[in-house]
């Protein structure tokens, strides 16, 4: 399998991870009227297809470790279970976060959920595999969390202080805790003897997402947490072919980010805490798409745009500190 040999390439993988994780949601915007629960089935197909595609390409080339299919067969049950559990936890967190966004709005749900996920995930991953200068790492994380708060304030100013329900905030908290918990499971799945490499781990992770979705997403179709009407599966077959294609692409893009992130975390001096933290710069990428492409802030008040400027500046500063943590 291919593994970055230098920190420069590992850093490139982490940046690509950030770009993918911050961009996949654009595919949802291209499917207006497609209920998220139906979109999610295509998304899961894309996750699995993306993991398999990376496995038979990068995962089967290079001189380090085992080729993809041999690596899958080589992994022991304990490590496979860790990857499956990581996928299941991510799946529940992802579904809850989308429901929280529908209820409480992006301005509340995203910063609460992703902010908690960043702190929990980085701390948990650092405990599993401590690597990098802790002052730079956690100092950078603190700056990134501040940037996420400013991002929330910018959206809130644009939305003119919409009311927030307790249910939306609680869902955001639970989603954030779960989203931060999945990565330490992934880090442990890739640690120790008979552990699969990052490409095989991503494959098992995708299977975990798929198995969990059969129960979790089906339940949300029958009883959506946002209070809307139940979702009939008949709507999936009636959806335009283009919507299915966008959903599959969205899942494949997210999985590309996961593969780049998992692979970078295994580089000698990087570690999972640094890799995960840079990957969570996806919030900045998502905001950039909203500002530059979707023109979400074209009619926003000046205060909202000033907050966005500070958000981008702090994000770049925080990510730079995290990126320097393995070097110093």
ZARO-355342 format. One record per residue: x, y, z of N, C-alpha, C, O in turn; residue in three letters. Coordinates in steps of 0.2 Angstrom, whole numbers. Example, Ala and Ser with C-alpha at 12.3 -4.5 7.8 and 13.67 -1.06 7.14 Angstrom:
BEGIN
66, -28, 39, 62, -22, 39, 66, -16, 39, 71, -17, 42, ala
64, -11, 35, 68, -5, 36, 64, 0, 39, 67, 6, 40, ser
//
This chain:
BEGIN
4, -6, 0, 0, 0, 0, 4, 6, 0, 10, 6, 2, unk
1, 12, -2, 5, 18, -3, 5, 21, 4, -1, 22, 7, unk
11, 24, 7, 11, 27, 13, 16, 33, 12, 21, 32, 10, unk
14, 39, 14, 18, 45, 13, 25, 44, 16, 25, 42, 22, unk
30, 46, 13, 37, 45, 15, 39, 51, 19, 44, 51, 23, unk
37, 57, 17, 39, 63, 20, 33, 67, 23, 27, 66, 21, unk
35, 72, 27, 30, 76, 31, 26, 80, 26, 20, 81, 26, unk
30, 82, 21, 26, 87, 16, 21, 83, 12, 15, 86, 11, unk
22, 77, 10, 16, 73, 7, 11, 71, 12, 5, 72, 10, unk
13, 70, 18, 8, 68, 23, 3, 75, 24, -3, 74, 25, unk
6, 81, 25, 3, 87, 25, -2, 88, 20, -8, 90, 20, unk
0, 86, 14, -4, 87, 8, -10, 82, 8, -15, 85, 7, unk
-9, 76, 11, -15, 72, 12, -20, 75, 17, -26, 74, 16, unk
-17, 78, 22, -22, 81, 27, -25, 87, 24, -31, 88, 26, unk
-22, 91, 20, -26, 96, 17, -31, 94, 12, -36, 97, 12, unk
-29, 89, 8, -34, 86, 4, -40, 83, 8, -46, 83, 6, unk
-39, 80, 14, -44, 78, 18, -49, 83, 20, -55, 83, 20, unk
-46, 89, 22, -50, 95, 24, -54, 97, 18, -60, 99, 19, unk
-51, 97, 12, -55, 99, 7, -61, 95, 5, -66, 97, 4, unk
-60, 88, 5, -65, 84, 4, -70, 84, 9, -76, 84, 8, unk
-68, 84, 16, -73, 84, 21, -77, 91, 21, -83, 91, 23, unk
-74, 96, 19, -78, 102, 18, -82, 103, 12, -85, 108, 11, unk
-81, 99, 7, -84, 100, 1, -90, 95, -1, -94, 96, -5, unk
-90, 89, 2, -95, 84, 0, -102, 86, 1, -107, 84, -3, unk
-104, 91, 6, -111, 93, 7, -114, 97, 1, -120, 98, 1, unk
-109, 100, -3, -112, 103, -9, -116, 99, -14, -121, 101, -17, unk
-115, 92, -13, -119, 88, -18, -126, 88, -15, -131, 87, -19, unk
-127, 89, -9, -134, 89, -6, -138, 95, -9, -144, 95, -10, unk
-134, 101, -10, -137, 107, -12, -140, 106, -19, -144, 110, -22, unk
-137, 101, -23, -138, 100, -30, -144, 95, -31, -146, 93, -36, unk
-147, 93, -25, -153, 89, -25, -159, 92, -21, -161, 90, -16, unk
-161, 98, -24, -167, 101, -20, -173, 97, -19, -175, 94, -24, unk
-176, 97, -13, -182, 93, -12, -181, 86, -11, -186, 82, -9, unk
-175, 83, -11, -173, 76, -10, -172, 76, -2, -167, 78, 1, unk
-176, 72, 1, -176, 72, 9, -169, 68, 10, -167, 64, 7, unk
-166, 71, 16, -159, 69, 18, -159, 61, 19, -154, 58, 17, unk
-164, 58, 22, -164, 51, 23, -164, 47, 17, -161, 42, 17, unk
-167, 49, 11, -166, 46, 5, -159, 47, 2, -156, 43, -1, unk
-157, 53, 2, -150, 55, 0, -145, 51, 3, -140, 49, 0, unk
-146, 49, 9, -141, 46, 13, -140, 39, 11, -134, 36, 11, unk
-145, 35, 8, -143, 29, 5, -138, 29, -1, -134, 25, -1, unk
-139, 34, -5, -134, 35, -10, -127, 37, -7, -122, 35, -10, unk
-127, 41, -2, -121, 43, 1, -117, 37, 4, -111, 37, 3, unk
-121, 32, 7, -118, 26, 10, -115, 22, 4, -109, 19, 5, unk
-118, 21, -2, -116, 18, -7, -109, 21, -10, -104, 18, -11, unk
-109, 28, -10, -103, 31, -12, -97, 30, -7, -92, 30, -9, unk
-99, 30, 0, -93, 28, 5, -90, 22, 3, -84, 21, 3, unk
-94, 17, 2, -92, 10, 1, -88, 10, -6, -82, 7, -6, unk
-91, 13, -11, -87, 13, -18, -81, 16, -17, -76, 14, -20, unk
-80, 22, -13, -74, 26, -13, -69, 22, -9, -63, 22, -11, unk
-71, 18, -4, -66, 14, 0, -63, 9, -4, -57, 8, -4, unk
-67, 6, -8, -65, 0, -13, -61, 3, -18, -56, 0, -20, unk
-62, 9, -21, -58, 12, -26, -51, 13, -24, -46, 12, -27, unk
-51, 17, -18, -44, 18, -15, -40, 12, -13, -34, 12, -14, unk
-44, 7, -11, -41, 1, -9, -37, -3, -15, -32, -5, -14, unk
-41, -3, -21, -38, -7, -27, -33, -2, -30, -30, -5, -35, unk
-32, 4, -29, -27, 8, -32, -22, 10, -27, -17, 6, -27, unk
-22, 15, -23, -17, 17, -19, -15, 11, -13, -10, 10, -11, unk
-21, 8, -11, -20, 3, -6, -17, -3, -9, -15, -8, -5, unk
-16, -4, -15, -13, -10, -18, -6, -8, -22, -3, -13, -25, unk
-3, -2, -21, 3, 0, -23, 8, 2, -18, 6, 3, -12, unk
14, 3, -20, 19, 5, -15, 22, -1, -11, 20, -7, -12, unk
28, 1, -8, 32, -5, -5, 31, -6, 3, 34, -10, 6, unk
26, -2, 6, 25, -3, 13, 19, -7, 15, 14, -6, 11, unk
19, -11, 20, 13, -14, 22, 11, -20, 17, 15, -22, 12, unk
5, -22, 18, 2, -27, 13, -3, -24, 8, -6, -19, 9, unk
-3, -27, 2, -8, -25, -3, -15, -25, 0, -16, -29, 5, unk
-20, -22, -3, -27, -21, 0, -30, -27, 2, -32, -28, 8, unk
-31, -32, -3, -35, -38, -1, -31, -42, 4, -35, -46, 8, unk
-25, -43, 4, -21, -46, 9, -22, -43, 15, -22, -47, 21, unk
-22, -37, 15, -22, -33, 22, -29, -34, 25, -30, -35, 31, unk
-34, -34, 21, -41, -36, 23, -41, -43, 27, -44, -44, 32, unk
-38, -48, 23, -38, -55, 26, -34, -55, 32, -35, -60, 36, unk
-28, -51, 32, -23, -51, 38, -26, -49, 44, -24, -51, 50, unk
-31, -44, 44, -33, -41, 50, -36, -46, 55, -40, -50, 53, unk
-35, -45, 61, -38, -49, 66, -45, -46, 68, -47, -40, 67, unk
-50, -51, 71, -56, -48, 73, -57, -42, 77, -61, -38, 77, unk
-52, -42, 82, -52, -36, 87, -52, -29, 83, -55, -25, 84, unk
-47, -29, 79, -46, -23, 75, -51, -21, 70, -53, -16, 69, unk
-54, -27, 67, -60, -26, 62, -66, -23, 66, -69, -19, 64, unk
-67, -26, 72, -73, -23, 76, -72, -16, 78, -77, -12, 78, unk
-66, -14, 79, -64, -7, 81, -66, -2, 75, -69, 3, 76, unk
-64, -4, 69, -66, -1, 63, -73, 0, 62, -76, 5, 60, unk
-77, -6, 63, -84, -6, 62, -87, -2, 67, -92, 2, 65, unk
-85, -2, 73, -88, 2, 78, -87, 9, 77, -92, 14, 77, unk
-81, 11, 74, -80, 18, 72, -85, 20, 67, -87, 26, 67, unk
-86, 16, 62, -90, 18, 57, -98, 19, 59, -101, 23, 57, unk
-100, 14, 64, -106, 15, 66, -107, 21, 70, -113, 24, 70, unk
-102, 23, 75, -103, 29, 79, -103, 35, 74, -107, 39, 75, unk
-99, 35, 69, -99, 41, 64, -106, 41, 61, -108, 47, 60, unk
-109, 36, 59, -115, 36, 56, -121, 39, 60, -124, 43, 58, unk
-121, 37, 66, -126, 40, 71, -125, 47, 72, -129, 51, 72, unk
-118, 49, 73, -117, 56, 74, -119, 60, 68, -121, 66, 69, unk
-117, 58, 62, -119, 62, 56, -126, 63, 55, -128, 68, 53, unk
-130, 57, 56, -137, 58, 56, -140, 63, 61, -144, 67, 59, unk
-138, 62, 67, -140, 67, 72, -138, 74, 71, -142, 79, 72, unk
-132, 75, 68, -130, 82, 67, -134, 85, 61, -136, 91, 62, unk
-136, 81, 56, -140, 84, 51, -147, 86, 54, -150, 91, 52, unk
-150, 81, 58, -156, 83, 61, -156, 89, 66, -160, 93, 66, unk
-150, 90, 69, -149, 96, 73, -149, 102, 69, -152, 107, 71, unk
-146, 102, 63, -146, 108, 59, -153, 110, 56, -154, 115, 56, unk
-157, 104, 55, -164, 106, 53, -168, 109, 58, -172, 113, 57, unk
-166, 107, 65, -170, 110, 70, -168, 116, 73, -171, 121, 74, unk
-161, 117, 74, -158, 123, 77, -155, 127, 73, -153, 133, 74, unk
-154, 125, 66, -150, 130, 62, -143, 128, 62, -140, 126, 66, unk
-140, 130, 56, -133, 129, 55, -129, 133, 60, -123, 131, 62, unk
-131, 139, 62, -127, 143, 66, -126, 141, 73, -121, 142, 77, unk
-131, 136, 76, -130, 133, 82, -127, 126, 82, -123, 124, 85, unk
-131, 122, 78, -129, 115, 77, -122, 113, 75, -118, 109, 78, unk
-119, 117, 70, -113, 115, 67, -107, 117, 72, -103, 113, 73, unk
-107, 123, 75, -102, 125, 79, -102, 121, 86, -97, 119, 88, unk
-108, 119, 89, -108, 115, 95, -106, 108, 93, -102, 106, 97, unk
-109, 105, 88, -107, 98, 86, -100, 98, 84, -96, 93, 87, unk
-97, 102, 79, -90, 101, 77, -85, 103, 82, -80, 100, 82, unk
-87, 108, 86, -82, 111, 91, -81, 106, 96, -75, 104, 98, unk
-86, 102, 98, -86, 97, 103, -82, 91, 100, -78, 88, 103, unk
-84, 89, 94, -80, 84, 91, -73, 85, 90, -69, 80, 91, unk
-71, 91, 88, -64, 93, 87, -60, 92, 94, -55, 88, 94, unk
-63, 94, 99, -59, 93, 106, -59, 86, 108, -54, 84, 110, unk
-65, 83, 108, -65, 76, 110, -61, 71, 106, -57, 67, 108, unk
-62, 72, 99, -58, 68, 95, -50, 69, 95, -47, 64, 95, unk
-48, 75, 96, -41, 77, 96, -38, 74, 103, -33, 71, 103, unk
-42, 75, 108, -39, 72, 115, -39, 65, 115, -34, 62, 117, unk
-44, 62, 113, -45, 54, 112, -39, 51, 108, -36, 46, 110, unk
-38, 54, 102, -33, 52, 97, -26, 53, 100, -22, 49, 99, unk
-25, 58, 104, -19, 60, 107, -17, 55, 112, -11, 53, 113, unk
-22, 53, 116, -21, 48, 121, -19, 41, 118, -15, 37, 121, unk
-23, 39, 113, -21, 33, 109, -15, 33, 106, -11, 28, 107, unk
-12, 38, 103, -6, 39, 100, -3, 46, 101, -4, 50, 96, unk
0, 47, 106, 3, 54, 107, 8, 56, 102, 14, 52, 102, unk
7, 61, 98, 13, 63, 93, 12, 70, 92, 6, 73, 92, unk
17, 74, 91, 17, 81, 90, 18, 85, 96, 17, 83, 102, unk
20, 92, 95, 21, 96, 101, 14, 98, 104, 10, 101, 100, unk
13, 96, 110, 6, 97, 113, 4, 104, 114, -2, 106, 113, unk
9, 109, 115, 7, 116, 115, 5, 119, 109, 0, 122, 108, unk
8, 117, 103, 6, 119, 97, 0, 116, 95, -5, 119, 92, unk
-1, 109, 96, -7, 106, 94, -13, 108, 97, -18, 110, 94, unk
-13, 108, 104, -19, 110, 108, -20, 118, 108, -26, 120, 108, unk
-15, 122, 107, -15, 129, 106, -19, 130, 99, -23, 135, 99, unk
-17, 127, 94, -20, 127, 87, -27, 125, 88, -32, 128, 84, unk
-29, 120, 91, -36, 118, 92, -40, 123, 95, -46, 124, 93, unk
-37, 126, 100, -41, 132, 104, -43, 137, 99, -48, 140, 99, unk
-38, 139, 95, -39, 144, 90, -44, 142, 85, -49, 146, 83, unk
-44, 136, 83, -49, 133, 78, -56, 133, 81, -61, 135, 77, unk
-56, 131, 87, -63, 132, 90, -66, 139, 91, -72, 140, 90, unk
-61, 144, 92, -63, 151, 92, -66, 153, 85, -71, 156, 85, unk
-62, 150, 80, -65, 152, 73, -71, 149, 72, -76, 152, 68, unk
-73, 143, 74, -79, 140, 73, -85, 144, 77, -90, 144, 74, unk
-83, 146, 83, -88, 151, 86, -89, 157, 82, -95, 159, 82, unk
-84, 160, 79, -85, 166, 75, -90, 164, 69, -94, 168, 67, unk
-88, 158, 66, -92, 156, 60, -100, 156, 62, -104, 158, 59, unk
-101, 153, 68, -108, 153, 71, -111, 160, 72, -117, 161, 70, unk
-107, 164, 74, -109, 171, 75, -111, 174, 69, -116, 178, 68, unk
-107, 173, 64, -108, 176, 57, -115, 173, 54, -119, 177, 52, unk
-116, 167, 55, -122, 164, 52, -128, 167, 56, -133, 168, 54, unk
-127, 167, 63, -133, 170, 67, -134, 177, 66, -140, 179, 66, unk
-129, 181, 64, -131, 188, 62, -135, 188, 56, -139, 192, 55, unk
-133, 184, 51, -136, 183, 45, -144, 181, 45, -148, 184, 42, unk
-145, 177, 50, -151, 174, 51, -156, 178, 56, -161, 176, 57, unk
-153, 184, 58, -157, 188, 62, -160, 185, 69, -165, 186, 71, unk
-155, 181, 72, -157, 178, 79, -163, 174, 79, -167, 175, 83, unk
-163, 169, 75, -168, 164, 75, -169, 160, 82, -164, 159, 85, unk
-175, 159, 84, -175, 155, 90, -172, 148, 89, -172, 145, 84, unk
-170, 146, 95, -167, 139, 95, -170, 135, 100, -172, 137, 106, unk
-172, 129, 99, -175, 124, 103, -170, 120, 107, -165, 119, 105, unk
-173, 118, 113, -168, 114, 117, -167, 107, 114, -161, 105, 115, unk
-171, 105, 110, -170, 98, 107, -164, 99, 102, -160, 94, 101, unk
-164, 104, 98, -159, 105, 93, -152, 106, 97, -147, 103, 94, unk
-152, 109, 102, -145, 110, 106, -143, 103, 109, -137, 102, 108, unk
-148, 100, 112, -146, 93, 114, -144, 88, 109, -139, 84, 110, unk
-147, 88, 103, -145, 84, 98, -138, 86, 95, -134, 82, 94, unk
-136, 93, 95, -130, 95, 93, -124, 92, 98, -119, 90, 96, unk
-126, 93, 105, -121, 90, 110, -120, 83, 109, -114, 81, 109, unk
-125, 79, 108, -124, 72, 107, -120, 70, 101, -116, 66, 101, unk
-122, 74, 95, -119, 72, 89, -111, 74, 89, -107, 70, 87, unk
-110, 80, 93, -103, 82, 94, -99, 76, 98, -93, 75, 96, unk
-102, 74, 103, -98, 69, 107, -97, 63, 103, -91, 60, 103, unk
-102, 60, 99, -101, 54, 95, -96, 56, 90, -92, 51, 88, unk
-97, 61, 86, -92, 63, 81, -85, 63, 83, -80, 62, 79, unk
-84, 65, 89, -77, 66, 92, -75, 59, 94, -69, 58, 95, unk
-79, 54, 96, -78, 48, 98, -76, 43, 93, -72, 38, 94, unk
-78, 44, 87, -77, 39, 82, -69, 38, 80, -67, 33, 78, unk
-66, 44, 80, -59, 44, 77, -54, 40, 82, -50, 36, 79, unk
-55, 40, 88, -50, 36, 92, -51, 29, 91, -47, 25, 91, unk
-57, 27, 89, -58, 19, 87, -55, 18, 81, -52, 12, 80, unk
-55, 22, 76, -51, 21, 70, -44, 21, 71, -40, 17, 69, unk
-41, 26, 76, -34, 26, 77, -32, 19, 81, -27, 16, 79, unk
-36, 17, 85, -35, 10, 88, -35, 4, 84, -31, 0, 84, unk
-40, 5, 79, -40, 0, 74, -34, -1, 70, -32, -7, 67, unk
-30, 4, 69, -24, 4, 65, -18, 3, 69, -12, 4, 66, unk
-18, 2, 75, -13, 1, 80, -12, -6, 82, -17, -10, 84, unk
-5, -8, 83, -4, -15, 86, -3, -20, 80, -3, -18, 74, unk
-1, -26, 82, 0, -31, 78, -6, -34, 75, -11, -34, 78, unk
-6, -36, 69, -12, -39, 65, -17, -33, 64, -23, -35, 63, unk
-15, -27, 64, -20, -21, 63, -20, -20, 56, -14, -20, 52, unk
-25, -18, 53, -26, -17, 46, -23, -10, 44, -22, -6, 49, unk
-20, -9, 38, -18, -2, 36, -24, 3, 35, -30, 1, 36, unk
-22, 9, 33, -28, 14, 33, -33, 12, 27, -39, 14, 28, unk
-31, 9, 22, -35, 8, 16, -40, 2, 18, -46, 3, 17, unk
-38, -3, 21, -42, -9, 24, -47, -6, 30, -52, -8, 30, unk
-44, -2, 34, -48, 1, 39, -54, 5, 37, -59, 5, 39, unk
-52, 9, 31, -58, 13, 28, -63, 9, 25, -69, 10, 26, unk
-61, 3, 23, -66, -2, 20, -70, -5, 25, -76, -5, 24, unk
-67, -7, 31, -71, -9, 36, -76, -4, 39, -81, -5, 42, unk
-73, 2, 40, -77, 8, 42, -83, 9, 38, -88, 10, 41, unk
-82, 9, 31, -88, 10, 27, -93, 4, 28, -99, 6, 28, unk
-91, -2, 29, -96, -7, 31, -99, -6, 37, -105, -7, 38, unk
-96, -3, 42, -99, -1, 49, -104, 4, 48, -110, 4, 51, unk
-103, 9, 43, -108, 14, 42, -114, 11, 39, -120, 13, 40, unk
-113, 6, 34, -118, 3, 30, -123, -1, 35, -129, 0, 34, unk
-120, -5, 39, -124, -9, 43, -128, -5, 48, -134, -6, 49, unk
-125, 0, 51, -128, 4, 56, -134, 8, 52, -139, 9, 55, unk
-133, 10, 46, -138, 14, 42, -144, 10, 41, -150, 13, 41, unk
-144, 3, 41, -150, -1, 40, -155, 0, 45, -161, 0, 44, unk
-152, 1, 51, -156, 2, 57, -158, 9, 58, -163, 12, 59, unk
-152, 14, 59, -153, 20, 61, -156, 25, 56, -161, 28, 57, unk
-155, 24, 49, -158, 28, 44, -165, 26, 43, -169, 30, 42, unk
-166, 20, 43, -173, 17, 43, -178, 20, 48, -183, 22, 47, unk
-175, 20, 54, -179, 23, 60, -180, 30, 59, -186, 33, 61, unk
-175, 34, 56, -176, 41, 55, -181, 42, 49, -184, 48, 49, unk
-182, 38, 45, -187, 38, 39, -194, 38, 42, -198, 41, 40, unk
-194, 33, 47, -201, 32, 50, -203, 38, 55, -209, 39, 55, unk
-198, 40, 59, -199, 45, 64, -194, 51, 63, -189, 50, 67, unk
-194, 55, 58, -189, 60, 58, -189, 65, 64, -194, 66, 67, unk
-183, 66, 66, -182, 70, 72, -183, 78, 72, -184, 81, 77, unk
-184, 80, 65, -186, 87, 64, -193, 88, 64, -195, 94, 63, unk
-197, 83, 66, -204, 84, 66, -208, 84, 60, -214, 85, 60, unk
-205, 83, 54, -208, 83, 48, -211, 76, 47, -210, 71, 51, unk
-215, 75, 41, -219, 69, 40, -214, 63, 38, -208, 64, 36, unk
-216, 57, 40, -211, 51, 38, -209, 51, 31, -213, 54, 27, unk
-204, 48, 30, -201, 47, 23, -203, 41, 20, -201, 35, 23, unk
-206, 40, 14, -208, 34, 11, -202, 32, 6, -199, 36, 3, unk
-200, 26, 7, -194, 23, 2, -196, 24, -5, -192, 24, -9, unk
-203, 24, -7, -205, 25, -14, -202, 31, -17, -200, 31, -23, unk
-200, 36, -13, -197, 42, -15, -190, 41, -18, -188, 45, -22, unk
-187, 36, -16, -180, 35, -18, -180, 32, -25, -176, 35, -29, unk
-185, 28, -27, -185, 26, -34, -188, 31, -39, -186, 31, -45, unk
-192, 36, -36, -194, 41, -40, -189, 47, -41, -190, 51, -46, unk
-184, 47, -37, -179, 53, -38, -176, 52, -45, -174, 47, -47, unk
-174, 58, -47, -170, 59, -54, -164, 55, -53, -161, 55, -48, unk
-161, 52, -59, -155, 49, -59, -149, 53, -56, -145, 51, -53, unk
-150, 59, -58, -144, 64, -56, -144, 65, -49, -138, 66, -46, unk
-149, 65, -45, -149, 65, -38, -145, 59, -35, -142, 60, -30, unk
-147, 53, -38, -143, 47, -35, -136, 48, -37, -131, 46, -32, unk
-134, 51, -42, -127, 51, -44, -123, 56, -40, -118, 55, -37, unk
-127, 62, -38, -124, 67, -33, -123, 64, -26, -118, 65, -23, unk
-128, 60, -24, -127, 57, -18, -121, 52, -17, -118, 52, -12, unk
-121, 48, -22, -115, 43, -23, -108, 47, -23, -104, 45, -19, unk
-108, 52, -27, -102, 56, -27, -101, 60, -20, -95, 60, -18, unk
-106, 62, -17, -105, 65, -10, -102, 60, -5, -97, 62, -2, unk
-104, 54, -5, -101, 49, -1, -94, 47, -3, -90, 46, 1, unk
-93, 47, -10, -86, 45, -12, -81, 51, -10, -75, 49, -8, unk
-83, 57, -10, -79, 63, -9, -77, 62, -1, -72, 64, 1, unk
-82, 61, 3, -81, 61, 10, -76, 55, 12, -72, 56, 16, unk
-77, 49, 8, -73, 44, 10, -66, 45, 7, -61, 43, 10, unk
-65, 49, 2, -58, 51, -1, -55, 55, 5, -49, 54, 6, unk
-59, 60, 8, -56, 63, 14, -54, 59, 20, -49, 60, 23, unk
-58, 54, 21, -56, 49, 26, -50, 45, 25, -46, 44, 29, unk
-49, 43, 19, -43, 39, 17, -37, 43, 17, -32, 41, 20, unk
-37, 49, 15, -32, 53, 15, -30, 55, 23, -24, 55, 25, unk
-35, 56, 27, -34, 57, 34, -31, 51, 38, -26, 52, 41, unk
-34, 45, 37, -32, 39, 40, -25, 38, 38, -20, 36, 42, unk
-23, 39, 31, -16, 37, 29, -11, 42, 32, -6, 40, 34, unk
-13, 48, 32, -8, 53, 35, -7, 52, 42, -1, 53, 45, unk
-12, 50, 46, -11, 49, 53, -6, 43, 54, -4, 43, 60, unk
-5, 39, 50, 0, 34, 51, 7, 35, 49, 12, 31, 49, unk
8, 41, 46, 15, 44, 44, 19, 44, 51, 16, 46, 56, unk
25, 44, 50, 30, 43, 56, 29, 48, 61, 28, 47, 67, unk
29, 55, 59, 29, 60, 64, 22, 64, 65, 21, 69, 69, unk
17, 61, 62, 10, 65, 62, 6, 63, 68, 5, 67, 72, unk
3, 57, 68, -1, 55, 73, -8, 56, 71, -10, 61, 68, unk
-13, 53, 74, -20, 54, 73, -23, 60, 75, -27, 63, 72, unk
-20, 63, 81, -23, 69, 84, -22, 75, 79, -26, 79, 78, unk
-16, 75, 76, -14, 81, 71, -18, 80, 65, -21, 85, 62, unk
-18, 74, 62, -22, 72, 56, -29, 74, 57, -32, 77, 52, unk
-33, 72, 62, -40, 73, 63, -41, 81, 64, -46, 83, 61, unk
-37, 84, 68, -38, 91, 69, -37, 95, 63, -41, 100, 62, unk
-33, 94, 58, -32, 97, 52, -38, 96, 48, -41, 100, 44, unk
-40, 89, 48, -46, 87, 44, -52, 91, 46, -57, 93, 42, unk
-53, 93, 52, -59, 97, 55, -58, 104, 52, -63, 108, 54, unk
-53, 106, 49, -53, 113, 45, -58, 113, 40, -59, 118, 36, unk
-62, 107, 39, -67, 107, 34, -72, 112, 35, -76, 114, 31, unk
-73, 114, 41, -78, 120, 43, -76, 126, 39, -81, 129, 36, unk
-70, 127, 39, -68, 133, 35, -69, 132, 27, -71, 137, 24, unk
-68, 126, 25, -69, 125, 18, -77, 125, 16, -78, 128, 11, unk
-81, 123, 21, -88, 123, 20, -90, 130, 20, -94, 132, 15, unk
-87, 134, 24, -89, 141, 24, -87, 145, 18, -91, 149, 15, unk
-81, 143, 15, -79, 146, 9, -83, 145, 3, -85, 149, -1, unk
-86, 139, 3, -90, 137, -2, -97, 141, -2, -99, 144, -7, unk
-99, 142, 4, -105, 146, 5, -104, 153, 4, -109, 156, 1, unk
-99, 156, 5, -97, 163, 4, -96, 164, -4, -99, 169, -7, unk
-91, 160, -7, -89, 162, -13, -93, 159, -19, -93, 162, -24, unk
-96, 153, -18, -100, 150, -23, -107, 150, -22, -111, 152, -27, unk
-110, 149, -17, -117, 149, -16, -119, 156, -14, -126, 157, -13, unk
-115, 161, -12, -117, 168, -11, -122, 168, -5, -126, 172, -5, unk
-120, 164, 0, -125, 164, 6, -125, 171, 10, -130, 172, 13, unk
-119, 174, 9, -119, 180, 13, -119, 187, 9, -117, 192, 11, unk
-122, 186, 3, -122, 192, -2, -126, 198, 1, -124, 203, 0, unk
-132, 196, 5, -136, 201, 7, -135, 201, 15, -139, 204, 18, unk
-130, 198, 18, -129, 198, 25, -127, 205, 28, -124, 209, 24, unk
-128, 207, 34, -126, 213, 37, -118, 214, 37, -115, 208, 37, unk
-116, 220, 38, -108, 221, 38, -105, 217, 44, -100, 214, 43, unk
-108, 217, 49, -106, 213, 55, -104, 206, 54, -99, 203, 56, unk
-109, 203, 50, -108, 196, 48, -102, 195, 44, -98, 190, 45, unk
-101, 199, 39, -95, 199, 35, -88, 200, 39, -83, 197, 37, unk
-89, 204, 43, -83, 206, 47, -81, 199, 52, -75, 197, 52, unk
-86, 196, 54, -85, 190, 58, -82, 185, 54, -78, 181, 56, unk
-84, 184, 48, -82, 179, 43, -74, 180, 42, -70, 176, 41, unk
-72, 187, 41, -65, 188, 40, -61, 186, 45, -56, 183, 44, unk
-63, 187, 51, -59, 185, 57, -59, 178, 58, -54, 175, 60, unk
-65, 174, 56, -65, 167, 56, -60, 164, 52, -57, 159, 54, unk
-60, 166, 45, -55, 164, 41, -48, 165, 43, -43, 160, 43, unk
-46, 171, 46, -40, 172, 48, -38, 168, 54, -32, 165, 55, unk
-42, 166, 59, -41, 162, 65, -40, 155, 62, -36, 151, 65, unk
-44, 153, 58, -44, 146, 55, -37, 145, 52, -34, 140, 54, unk
-35, 149, 48, -28, 148, 45, -23, 148, 50, -18, 144, 50, unk
-23, 153, 55, -18, 153, 60, -18, 146, 65, -13, 143, 66, unk
-24, 144, 67, -25, 138, 71, -22, 132, 67, -19, 128, 70, unk
-24, 131, 60, -22, 126, 56, -14, 126, 55, -11, 120, 55, unk
-11, 132, 55, -4, 132, 54, -1, 130, 60, 4, 126, 60, unk
-3, 132, 66, 0, 129, 72, -1, 122, 73, 4, 118, 75, unk
-6, 119, 71, -7, 112, 71, -2, 108, 66, 1, 103, 68, unk
-2, 111, 60, 3, 108, 55, 10, 108, 58, 14, 104, 56, unk
12, 113, 62, 19, 114, 64, 20, 109, 70, 26, 108, 72, unk
15, 107, 73, 16, 103, 79, 20, 97, 78, 24, 95, 83, unk
20, 93, 73, 24, 87, 72, 31, 89, 70, 36, 85, 72, unk
33, 95, 68, 39, 97, 66, 43, 100, 72, 49, 99, 72, unk
40, 103, 77, 43, 106, 83, 42, 102, 89, 44, 103, 94, unk
//
